[in-house]
Amino acid sequence: MKAIKGYIELMRVPQWVKNLFVVAPVFFSGHIVESGFLIGGIVAFVAFCLASSSIYCLNDVVDVERDRLHPTKCCRPIAMGAVSRREALTLMWLLAMGSLAVAVAFGGLGLAGIPGFNGYISKTLLHESLVEHMHHLEARGLHGEIGMFKPV
């Protein structure tokens, strides 16, 4: 039971609320009552939640030594030893493959949405690996992410 708690904390489930932005277009378009649009939005939300959790796992594996020295991040599951790096990387791949499987199998993102989904993953990986410690580039990255989801 303790391991499951560590995995859930590692996935940062409370952060999933941020992924509601993928449902916003359905809501504001007035098509929220049409089941196809609503289901597509829900599938996209689930795919993005799984994808973002996979990135959180990677982030915590990469930053484990710094997190151990940080006053609050030292309580993260990998930093405190509740989840091993190997378990976190396994969970990361399961979540990443799960997000792709949900997106493809249920078509919530559709073929037109796959580049945006891949862009989200690529931008986030780039952020985690390079930009995180260069705060002056942060605003440019955010601008690119917002621009990626402009309506056509």
C-alpha positions as a Python dict, from the first residue, in 0.01 Angstrom:
ca = {
    (1, 'M'): (0, 0, 0),
    (2, 'K'): (290, 232, 81),
    (3, 'A'): (437, 175, -267),
    (4, 'I'): (109, 270, -434),
    (5, 'K'): (101, 593, -234),
    (6, 'G'): (455, 668, -353),
    (7, 'Y'): (359, 605, -716),
    (8, 'I'): (55, 832, -690),
    (9, 'E'): (263, 1106, -530),
    (10, 'L'): (525, 1063, -803),
    (11, 'M'): (254, 1103, -1068),
    (12, 'R'): (147, 1431, -903),
    (13, 'V'): (-222, 1364, -953),
    (14, 'P'): (-329, 1700, -798),
    (15, 'Q'): (-147, 1870, -1088),
    (16, 'W'): (-383, 1707, -1338),
    (17, 'V'): (-625, 1995, -1301),
    (18, 'K'): (-388, 2192, -1526),
    (19, 'N'): (-473, 1957, -1811),
    (20, 'L'): (-834, 2075, -1815),
    (21, 'F'): (-720, 2330, -2074),
    (22, 'V'): (-770, 2060, -2342),
    (23, 'V'): (-1141, 2044, -2257),
    (24, 'A'): (-1186, 2424, -2259),
    (25, 'P'): (-1238, 2452, -2639),
    (26, 'V'): (-1524, 2199, -2620),
    (27, 'F'): (-1683, 2393, -2336),
    (28, 'F'): (-1649, 2735, -2499),
    (29, 'S'): (-1754, 2613, -2845),
    (30, 'G'): (-2100, 2533, -2716),
    (31, 'H'): (-2065, 2166, -2816),
    (32, 'I'): (-2030, 2038, -2460),
    (33, 'V'): (-2367, 1860, -2481),
    (34, 'E'): (-2269, 1670, -2796),
    (35, 'S'): (-2131, 1336, -2684),
    (36, 'G'): (-1862, 1309, -2954),
    (37, 'F'): (-1706, 1639, -2857),
    (38, 'L'): (-1730, 1569, -2485),
    (39, 'I'): (-1583, 1220, -2515),
    (40, 'G'): (-1301, 1355, -2732),
    (41, 'G'): (-1224, 1618, -2471),
    (42, 'I'): (-1225, 1362, -2191),
    (43, 'V'): (-995, 1128, -2386),
    (44, 'A'): (-756, 1416, -2457),
    (45, 'F'): (-763, 1510, -2088),
    (46, 'V'): (-677, 1153, -1982),
    (47, 'A'): (-399, 1129, -2243),
    (48, 'F'): (-245, 1457, -2126),
    (49, 'C'): (-272, 1356, -1760),
    (50, 'L'): (-84, 1033, -1827),
    (51, 'A'): (174, 1216, -2041),
    (52, 'S'): (236, 1489, -1785),
    (53, 'S'): (271, 1231, -1508),
    (54, 'S'): (533, 1048, -1715),
    (55, 'I'): (728, 1374, -1742),
    (56, 'Y'): (701, 1429, -1364),
    (57, 'C'): (854, 1083, -1315),
    (58, 'L'): (1142, 1168, -1545),
    (59, 'N'): (1193, 1506, -1378),
    (60, 'D'): (1216, 1346, -1035),
    (61, 'V'): (1465, 1084, -1156),
    (62, 'V'): (1687, 1349, -1316),
    (63, 'D'): (1665, 1591, -1023),
    (64, 'V'): (1684, 1339, -737),
    (65, 'E'): (2019, 1460, -600),
    (66, 'R'): (1910, 1827, -600),
    (67, 'D'): (1571, 1732, -456),
    (68, 'R'): (1736, 1556, -163),
    (69, 'L'): (1903, 1884, -67),
    (70, 'H'): (1589, 2098, -110),
    (71, 'P'): (1380, 2178, 201),
    (72, 'T'): (1046, 2067, 50),
    (73, 'K'): (1139, 1859, -255),
    (74, 'C'): (1331, 1621, -26),
    (75, 'C'): (990, 1471, 58),
    (76, 'R'): (927, 1358, -301),
    (77, 'P'): (902, 978, -334),
    (78, 'I'): (1233, 917, -513),
    (79, 'A'): (1428, 1167, -303),
    (80, 'M'): (1313, 1004, 19),
    (81, 'G'): (1359, 647, -110),
    (82, 'A'): (992, 543, -123),
    (83, 'V'): (1022, 477, -500),
    (84, 'S'): (1344, 364, -669),
    (85, 'R'): (1479, 527, -984),
    (86, 'R'): (1416, 203, -1171),
    (87, 'E'): (1054, 189, -1056),
    (88, 'A'): (1008, 554, -1151),
    (89, 'L'): (1150, 498, -1500),
    (90, 'T'): (927, 192, -1545),
    (91, 'L'): (625, 395, -1435),
    (92, 'M'): (733, 676, -1668),
    (93, 'W'): (734, 445, -1971),
    (94, 'L'): (404, 284, -1873),
    (95, 'L'): (241, 625, -1840),
    (96, 'A'): (392, 754, -2166),
    (97, 'M'): (282, 446, -2360),
    (98, 'G'): (-57, 457, -2189),
    (99, 'S'): (-108, 818, -2292),
    (100, 'L'): (-21, 739, -2652),
    (101, 'A'): (-242, 430, -2647),
    (102, 'V'): (-538, 630, -2513),
    (103, 'A'): (-485, 904, -2773),
    (104, 'V'): (-462, 660, -3061),
    (105, 'A'): (-712, 393, -2953),
    (106, 'F'): (-991, 628, -2862),
    (107, 'G'): (-909, 897, -3118),
    (108, 'G'): (-955, 1181, -2871),
    (109, 'L'): (-669, 1371, -3027),
    (110, 'G'): (-731, 1254, -3382),
    (111, 'L'): (-462, 1266, -3648),
    (112, 'A'): (-465, 1646, -3646),
    (113, 'G'): (-401, 1652, -3272),
    (114, 'I'): (-104, 1414, -3268),
    (115, 'P'): (150, 1683, -3373),
    (116, 'G'): (25, 1910, -3093),
    (117, 'F'): (44, 1622, -2846),
    (118, 'N'): (397, 1538, -2964),
    (119, 'G'): (485, 1907, -2945),
    (120, 'Y'): (367, 1916, -2584),
    (121, 'I'): (582, 1615, -2494),
    (122, 'S'): (885, 1748, -2684),
    (123, 'K'): (857, 2096, -2534),
    (124, 'T'): (822, 1953, -2186),
    (125, 'L'): (1119, 1719, -2230),
    (126, 'L'): (1328, 2008, -2363),
    (127, 'H'): (1219, 2217, -2064),
    (128, 'E'): (1314, 1942, -1820),
    (129, 'S'): (1652, 1878, -1978),
    (130, 'L'): (1776, 2222, -2083),
    (131, 'V'): (1565, 2522, -2006),
    (132, 'E'): (1465, 2456, -1644),
    (133, 'H'): (1775, 2629, -1510),
    (134, 'M'): (1771, 2916, -1760),
    (135, 'H'): (1487, 3128, -1623),
    (136, 'H'): (1522, 3400, -1886),
    (137, 'L'): (1414, 3150, -2155),
    (138, 'E'): (1104, 3044, -1962),
    (139, 'A'): (873, 3309, -2108),
    (140, 'R'): (967, 3218, -2465),
    (141, 'G'): (888, 2851, -2398),
    (142, 'L'): (549, 2934, -2253),
    (143, 'H'): (468, 3152, -2553),
    (144, 'G'): (552, 2863, -2786),
    (145, 'E'): (333, 2623, -2591),
    (146, 'I'): (33, 2854, -2601),
    (147, 'G'): (84, 2926, -2971),
    (148, 'M'): (89, 2553, -3044),
    (149, 'F'): (-280, 2521, -2957),
    (150, 'K'): (-417, 2808, -3164),
    (151, 'P'): (-735, 2717, -3353),
    (152, 'V'): (-701, 2665, -3727),
}
